[in-house]
Amino acid sequence: MIPPQAEFQRWNSALAEAVRLIDQPCFPAALGRALQCLVPFHMFNGFCYRGSEPPIDLYNEPPAHLAPIIVDAYLTRAYLLDPFFAEVQHGTDKQFLVMQEVAPDHFMQSEYFRKHYELAELFDEVGYVLRLNDGLTGVLSLCRRTGQSPYSRQDIGALRAVAPLVCSLGEWHWNSLRPKASEPTTPSAAESLMSVLTPREAEIVRYILRGHSTESIALHLSISQETVKVHRKNIYKKLKISTQAELFALFIAL
């Protein structure tokens, strides 16, 4: 999908500036400005993943009052419930991720959405997947804020069309910088408490908190909805809680 001539000229000029700045700290901001020539968005940021290790901060410059949520809380535990992180863990072969396509069926009713997305003033997200050295996978996200409309089909088409170019530039830049690994973390009180659960119960906890309905969990795990309900009841009993909000508070340890 080629944008109108004026927008295409602005995109070409901004992209040329981004290419000139590869290997320099200001490259991510320049790449974000180029993408703004195609589709408007509120925030451009990036994290990097390897297996289940804590993420690496690739590029994040949120407003100061949102940094504790968008960066600190995400790097600590919130990433475990992120639909994009789940896609990376599953070994996606996509270059472009769309939240509307990969999020669970009850994502916008989940505690993760209410306690992370909404507090971060975010509403919708798309992302470019970078294949980096040393088994690392990066995701550069373009986020729209609460109150804005979700990405339209035309928006998504325009951003998806430039994915091969954006991913190549991102890989060129960050592979040369070799992102620094996160420091190892010690188990939290929440993790110690979660250890009372069986592996299947812990798995169901993650499905619940990511925003999957009982029906969706049953389909993913090939079990009946009644079995899911029994597991949920046992989880709440073991953890001495009665609501999903309490479950989220234990898991995320915010």
C-alpha positions as CSV (number, residue, x, y, z in Angstrom):
1,M,0.0,0.0,0.0
2,I,1.7,3.2,-1.2
3,P,0.6,6.4,0.6
4,P,-0.3,9.6,-1.3
5,Q,2.6,11.4,-3.0
6,A,3.1,14.1,-0.3
7,E,3.1,11.5,2.5
8,F,5.4,9.3,0.5
9,Q,7.9,12.1,0.0
10,R,7.8,12.9,3.8
11,W,8.3,9.2,4.5
12,N,11.3,8.9,2.2
13,S,13.0,12.0,3.6
14,A,12.4,10.9,7.2
15,L,13.5,7.4,6.4
16,A,16.7,8.7,4.8
17,E,17.5,10.6,8.0
18,A,16.9,7.4,10.1
19,V,19.3,5.4,7.9
20,R,21.9,8.1,8.3
21,L,21.6,7.7,12.1
22,I,22.0,3.9,12.4
23,D,24.4,3.0,15.1
24,Q,23.7,6.2,16.9
25,P,21.5,6.7,20.0
26,C,19.1,8.9,18.2
27,F,18.2,6.3,15.5
28,P,15.1,4.9,17.3
29,A,13.5,8.3,17.6
30,A,14.3,9.0,13.9
31,L,12.7,5.7,12.9
32,G,9.7,6.6,14.9
33,R,9.4,10.0,13.2
34,A,9.5,8.2,9.8
35,L,6.7,5.8,10.8
36,Q,4.6,8.8,11.9
37,C,4.7,10.0,8.3
38,L,2.6,6.9,7.4
39,V,0.3,6.4,10.4
40,P,-0.1,8.6,13.6
41,F,0.5,6.9,17.0
42,H,1.3,8.1,20.5
43,M,4.4,6.2,21.6
44,F,7.2,4.2,20.0
45,N,9.1,1.8,22.2
46,G,10.9,-1.5,22.3
47,F,11.9,-4.5,24.4
48,C,14.0,-7.5,23.6
49,Y,13.5,-11.1,24.7
50,R,15.4,-14.4,25.1
51,G,13.3,-17.4,26.3
52,S,11.7,-16.6,29.6
53,E,14.5,-14.3,30.8
54,P,13.5,-10.8,31.9
55,P,13.3,-8.5,28.9
56,I,16.0,-6.0,27.8
57,D,15.1,-2.4,27.4
58,L,15.8,-1.6,23.7
59,Y,14.3,1.9,23.5
60,N,11.8,3.6,25.9
61,E,11.3,7.3,26.5
62,P,7.8,7.5,28.0
63,P,6.6,10.5,29.9
64,A,8.2,10.6,33.4
65,H,5.0,9.8,35.2
66,L,4.4,6.7,33.1
67,A,7.9,5.2,33.3
68,P,7.3,3.2,36.5
69,I,4.5,1.4,34.6
70,I,5.6,1.2,31.0
71,V,9.3,0.3,31.8
72,D,9.9,-0.7,35.5
73,A,6.7,-2.8,36.1
74,Y,7.0,-4.3,32.6
75,L,10.6,-5.4,33.1
76,T,9.8,-6.9,36.5
77,R,6.8,-9.1,35.9
78,A,4.2,-7.5,33.6
79,Y,5.9,-8.8,30.4
80,L,4.8,-12.3,31.4
81,L,1.2,-11.4,30.5
82,D,2.0,-9.4,27.3
83,P,0.4,-10.9,24.2
84,F,3.5,-9.9,22.1
85,F,5.8,-11.7,24.6
86,A,3.6,-14.8,24.3
87,E,3.9,-14.6,20.5
88,V,7.7,-14.4,20.7
89,Q,7.8,-17.3,23.2
90,H,5.8,-19.4,20.8
91,G,8.4,-18.8,18.1
92,T,6.4,-16.6,15.8
93,D,7.7,-16.3,12.2
94,K,5.8,-13.0,11.7
95,Q,7.6,-9.6,11.1
96,F,4.6,-7.6,12.2
97,L,2.3,-8.2,15.1
98,V,-1.2,-6.7,15.6
99,M,-2.7,-6.6,19.1
100,Q,-6.2,-7.0,17.7
101,E,-5.1,-10.3,16.0
102,V,-3.0,-11.9,18.8
103,A,-4.7,-10.8,22.1
104,P,-6.9,-13.3,24.0
105,D,-10.6,-13.1,23.6
106,H,-11.2,-11.3,26.9
107,F,-8.0,-9.2,26.8
108,M,-9.7,-5.9,27.3
109,Q,-11.6,-7.2,30.3
110,S,-8.5,-8.7,31.9
111,E,-6.7,-7.4,35.0
112,Y,-3.6,-7.0,32.9
113,F,-5.3,-4.6,30.6
114,R,-6.9,-2.6,33.4
115,K,-3.9,-2.5,35.7
116,H,-1.1,-2.2,33.0
117,Y,-2.5,-0.9,29.7
118,E,-5.0,1.5,31.1
119,L,-2.7,2.9,33.8
120,A,-0.1,3.3,31.1
121,E,-2.7,5.3,29.1
122,L,-2.5,2.8,26.2
123,F,-5.3,1.4,24.1
124,D,-4.0,-0.3,21.0
125,E,-0.6,-1.6,19.7
126,V,1.2,-3.0,16.7
127,G,4.8,-4.2,16.6
128,Y,7.8,-5.1,14.4
129,V,9.7,-8.3,15.3
130,L,13.5,-8.1,15.1
131,R,15.7,-11.2,14.8
132,L,18.8,-10.3,16.7
133,N,22.1,-12.0,17.5
134,D,22.6,-14.4,20.4
135,G,19.1,-15.8,20.3
136,L,17.4,-12.4,21.0
137,T,14.1,-11.3,19.6
138,G,13.1,-7.6,19.7
139,V,9.7,-6.1,19.4
140,L,9.3,-2.4,18.4
141,S,5.8,-1.2,19.4
142,L,3.7,1.6,18.0
143,C,1.1,2.4,20.7
144,R,-2.1,4.4,20.6
145,R,-3.3,6.0,23.8
146,T,-6.6,5.8,25.6
147,G,-9.2,8.0,23.9
148,Q,-7.7,7.4,20.4
149,S,-9.4,5.1,17.8
150,P,-7.9,1.7,17.3
151,Y,-5.7,1.1,14.3
152,S,-7.8,0.8,11.1
153,R,-7.4,-1.8,8.5
154,Q,-5.8,0.8,6.3
155,D,-3.4,1.8,9.1
156,I,-2.4,-1.8,9.7
157,G,-1.9,-2.4,5.9
158,A,0.4,0.6,5.6
159,L,2.5,-0.4,8.6
160,R,2.6,-4.0,7.6
161,A,3.8,-3.1,4.1
162,V,7.0,-1.5,5.4
163,A,7.8,-4.3,7.8
164,P,10.6,-5.9,5.8
165,L,12.4,-2.5,5.6
166,V,11.7,-1.5,9.2
167,C,12.9,-4.9,10.6
168,S,16.0,-4.9,8.5
169,L,17.0,-1.4,9.7
170,G,16.2,-2.3,13.3
171,E,18.3,-5.5,13.1
172,W,21.2,-3.6,11.6
173,H,21.1,-1.0,14.3
174,W,20.6,-3.2,17.4
175,N,22.8,-6.0,16.3
176,S,25.7,-3.6,16.0
177,L,25.0,-2.3,19.6
178,R,24.6,-5.8,21.2
179,P,21.8,-5.1,23.7
180,K,22.9,-5.5,27.4
181,A,21.3,-8.4,29.2
182,S,19.1,-7.7,32.2
183,E,20.4,-8.4,35.7
184,P,19.2,-11.7,37.2
185,T,16.3,-11.3,39.6
186,T,15.6,-13.1,42.9
187,P,12.3,-14.8,43.4
188,S,9.6,-12.5,44.7
189,A,7.2,-13.2,47.5
190,A,4.5,-13.7,44.8
191,E,6.6,-16.3,43.1
192,S,7.1,-18.1,46.4
193,L,3.4,-18.1,47.0
194,M,2.7,-19.3,43.4
195,S,5.0,-22.3,44.1
196,V,2.1,-24.0,46.0
197,L,0.3,-24.4,42.7
198,T,0.7,-27.4,40.4
199,P,2.3,-26.8,36.9
200,R,-1.2,-27.0,35.3
201,E,-2.7,-24.6,37.9
202,A,0.2,-22.1,37.3
203,E,-0.4,-22.5,33.5
204,I,-4.1,-21.7,34.0
205,V,-3.2,-18.7,36.1
206,R,-1.3,-17.2,33.2
207,Y,-4.1,-17.9,30.8
208,I,-6.6,-16.2,33.2
209,L,-4.4,-13.1,33.7
210,R,-3.6,-12.7,30.0
211,G,-7.3,-12.4,29.3
212,H,-8.5,-15.8,28.2
213,S,-12.1,-16.8,28.9
214,T,-12.9,-20.2,30.4
215,E,-13.9,-21.4,26.9
216,S,-10.6,-20.2,25.4
217,I,-8.5,-21.8,28.2
218,A,-10.4,-25.1,27.7
219,L,-9.7,-25.0,23.9
220,H,-6.0,-24.2,24.3
221,L,-5.4,-26.9,26.9
222,S,-7.8,-29.5,25.3
223,I,-9.8,-29.9,28.6
224,S,-13.4,-29.3,29.4
225,Q,-14.7,-25.9,30.7
226,E,-15.9,-27.7,33.9
227,T,-12.3,-28.8,34.5
228,V,-11.1,-25.2,34.0
229,K,-13.6,-24.1,36.6
230,V,-12.4,-26.7,39.1
231,H,-8.8,-25.7,38.6
232,R,-9.8,-22.0,39.1
233,K,-11.6,-22.9,42.4
234,N,-8.6,-24.8,43.6
235,I,-6.2,-22.0,42.7
236,Y,-8.2,-19.4,44.6
237,K,-8.5,-21.8,47.6
238,K,-4.7,-22.4,47.7
239,L,-3.9,-18.8,47.4
240,K,-6.6,-17.7,49.8
241,I,-8.2,-15.2,47.4
242,S,-11.6,-14.8,45.8
243,T,-11.2,-12.4,42.9
244,Q,-9.1,-12.0,39.7
245,A,-7.9,-8.6,41.0
246,E,-6.4,-10.4,44.0
247,L,-4.8,-13.0,41.7
248,F,-3.3,-10.3,39.5
249,A,-1.9,-8.4,42.6
250,L,-0.2,-11.6,43.8
251,F,1.2,-12.6,40.4
252,I,2.4,-9.2,39.2
253,A,3.6,-8.0,42.7
254,L,3.1,-4.4,41.8
